[in-house]
Amino acid sequence: MRTGPSREVGDRWTAWKPVKLTAENAELRGSTDIARRRYMQVEVVLADDNAVLRGISFSDDSESKPNVDIEWSVEARDGDDLHYDLRIRSSGGKDSAWVKLNQDGPLTSKKFKLDLDTTPATSPATAPARPRPTR
């Protein structure tokens, strides 16, 4: 199983992760701690040629993740207006792992609402967001 923020699989999707199944009430049930995203892919491997898959269902028992409001303070020494790109990455990630959050162009406001349902596949709790002036 893997999850991602868009219909097209890309580098913002999580890695494939196995789901352990256990028998419960004549059904196989499983769970995983994979990142919650808008889209999900499941790969099913059947035990043998006679095995039959009769259905799959999914539920998200976790609490809804809130949006996160990010604000920052900065002033240009020369008084010019500043424009910002906001990027995020997992804590300890490589410099090349930064993902731009403001896909619609530079920000002019010193505020940004981070939607955790569509955020790149990273752990928001450990991913510092940092504004970068772009002038």
Steps between C-alpha positions, in 0.01 A plus 500: 500500500613854433341845509547829321357848451409468129352255248835475325764307692810710555782570743252638756345153546601281794702185447313169474427360846368151585177463696494208746168317492335308784187283497202662673134392470568289189672799333859613466563840654810711511630845579807708439648827615551634147469875441142617450460645151221564251580200271596142575626204298477140614677202354351161587697179462283187518637182658439278195307472173187375683482796741216748445481865602136584574540860609709765669381778729688780671439726794695778661461474875739784574379842604486759226826685475457875534637759268806672635532879486857612442602860564839669491652841556761663275577848368713610208776736614444716193121506547427303182201268487600137546358193328542153646526136399401263780667157503476194724702180552535226758727581789854397406412475131742594223501852357362354176196367695341843554154514337346834405158550663382816322452348154305803369793739513683707762319599818465867591333436836691387809239228561432161347239233573656153474242238398628171643275297268690623195844557650790306349579159646691617803433506869353845581580462868873488422506704181601860558348740251717794410424801286764597246498857367495504118484878429 
